[in-house]
């Protein structure tokens, strides 16, 4: 789920960075095609300041002799039902190091027999704020530091079932109180995020089938995906 990101430089991405009060928006890593293990930009908060941080899109890292490499355990996504399981990869990060991943769109892959079907989704008149987690690593021999991240996935969304039947990305509502609570490292009251662990797309999307993510040749005409998520988009945090 959510194995590709589209992070283009458009007015809606820029507006979302401004709304989030990011102090180094010129450092955003733009690319139409970001895939797991690539470096991406995450939004994190430290000492009351919000900034972009470059992170490896694979939460679990393995130490090598002179650096790091992605763990053999798949971790570019973190499942919602693992967040409250002690000793899981995302348990502590869900409480202490949440982040936001800004994107214009995302990609889904669905297996069809022995082949795969690829679709890309682009938010209409909006940018997406994915709910994410990050971890910080320091190499015991070289002292190198690295930040890694994942995007949280929720149960499948009914409107995404024709494209991907296993999960849907956590998309945060455009609500200042939610964003503030999510990014605050001091806030460990994760029960206030229970409503976010339910499938919600929150934006209208243009869906386009493609041949391969790397080639990005369109197959057929695009279609509009208009989810019935009005109530979900109004989600607010509660004490």
N, C-alpha and C positions, 0 to 999 in steps of 0.2 A: 504494500500500500504506500502511496505517495513516495514513489521511488525516483521521481524527477521533479526538479524545480525550474520555473521560468522566472528569472529575476531581471527583467529589463528595466531600463531607466525611462519611466514615463511619469506623467504628472501625478498620477494616483499613488505611485510608490513614493515619490518625493513628498507628497502631501501627508502620507502616513508617517514618514520619518519625522516630519515637522510636528505632527500631532503628538508623537511620542517624545518629543523634546530631546532628540538625539543630538549630541554636541559634535559629532564627527561624521556627518552624513556623506561627506565627500570620499570617505573610505569604503563605501559600499562596494562589494564585489558583484558586478553585474554580469549576467550571462543568460542567454535563452535556455541553456541546457546544463543544469547542475545535476550530478548523479551522486549516489552514495560514495563515500570516502573522499569526495572533492572537498576543498575548502569553501565554506560559505560564510556569510555574515550573520551574526546573531546580535540581538539587542539584549543587553544586560544592564543591571543597575548596581552601582558601587558608590557608597558614601553619598547617596542621594543624586548622583549624576548618572545619566544614561548615555551609553556609547555603543558603537558597533565594535564587535570583537570577531576576529577571524577564528573559525573553529572547523575542525575536521568533522564532516557529517557521518559520524560513526561513533556512538557514545563510548563503547568499550575499546580501549587501546591496549595493545600488548607491548611490553618493553623488549627491544632488541639490544644487541651489544652497544650500538651507537645511536639509538633513537627509538622511534615508536613505529608500530604498524597496526592496522585494524585487527581487532580480535577475530578469531574464527567464529565467534558467536555473533550472529546478525543483530545489529543494534542501531541501524539508522532510524528506525522507528521504535517507540516504546509503547507497548499496549496499555490501555487504560486500566485493565484488570490486574496489572502487575504493580501499579503505582503504590498500592497500600499493602504490598506483601513484603515484610521485613526480609532483608538479605537479597532482594531483587536489585537489578542494576539501576533502576530508577527510583527506588524508595527514598534514599537520602536526597537525591537531586530534586525530587518533587517537593520536598520540604525546604530546601536550602538554596537551590540554584536553578530556578526557572528562567526561561528566556523566551523571546519572541523571534520567530523567523519571518521576515517580510518577503513576500513574493507577489508576482503578478499572476502566476498560474502554477499548475502542477500536472503531473502525468500519472496515469493509471495503466496497469497491465493486467490482462485477464487471460488465463490459459483456456484454449479451445482445442481439446484433443491433444495433438502433438505440437500444435503451433500456439502463437501468442497474438493477441489483439491489443493494440496500443491506442490510447486516446489521450489527447492533451486538453486541458481545461484552462481557460483564461477568464479572469473576473471581469465582468462588464462594469465600466465606470467605477472601479474600486481597486484597491490592493488588498492582499490577504495578510492577516496576522496569525500565523500558525503558533499554537502553544508548543513550546519546546523545553528541553532540559539540557543542561551542560555540566560537564565535569572538567576539573583541572588536574593536570598530570605533571610530575617533575621526574626527570630521568635520574636514577640514583648514581650513575657514573659521570655523565656529562653535565648534569644540571639543567639540561634543556627543559623548557616548559612547553606544554601543549594544552590547548583547550579542545574538547570534543563536544558533540551535541547530537541530539535526536529530536524527532518530531513525534508528539504523542498521537496515537491512533485510537479512535473510538469504534464502537460497533458499526457495521455497515449502515449507510444512509439509504433509505428506500429509493431515492432518486438516482443514486449511484449504482444500484444493483445491476443495471444492464451493462455497466462498464467495469465494475469491480465488486465482487460479492463478499469479500472477506472483512473489509474495514473501511473507515473513512477518516480523514485527517481532523484533528482538533483545530477548529478555526475559532479564534476568539471574537466575541462581539465587539462592535465599535462603541465601547463604553469606557469612559475615562476611569471610573471606579474599578472596573474589572482589570483594566490594564495596570493600574497602579498597584492593586493587590497582587496581581500575578508577578510583577517584576520586583516587588519588595523582598529583599533577602531576609528581612526581619520577620516577615509574615510566614509562620509555620502552621497557621490554621487552615489546613488543606481541605477540611470538610466544607468550607465555603465554596469550593470549586466543584462540588458534586454535580451541579447542573451542566458544567462544562464537559463532563465525562459522558455526555449523551450526544448522539450524532446530530450535527447541525452544519449546514453549508453556508448560511448567512448572506450569500451574494448570489446574483444571477451569473451564469457562466456561458461562454461559447465553448461547445465541445466539438473537437475535430479528431476523427480517426486518422492515424498516420501509419506509414509503412514501418519505419524504425525510428526510435528516438534520435539516433545519431544523424540520420538523413533528413528526417522531418518532412517527407513528401506527403501531401494531403491525399487521403482516399475519400472520394465522395465530397459532398457538401457539408459544411459545419451545421450544427444544430444548436438551439438555445436550450439551456437547462435552467429552469425557473423553479427552484425548490420552494416548498410551502413552509418556510422557516421564520415567519414573522415573529411568532412568540419566542422562538429560540433566540432570535436576534436581539430581543429585549432583555436577555438574561442579565441580571445584576447580582453582585455578591451580597450575602447576608451574614450577619454575625451569628 
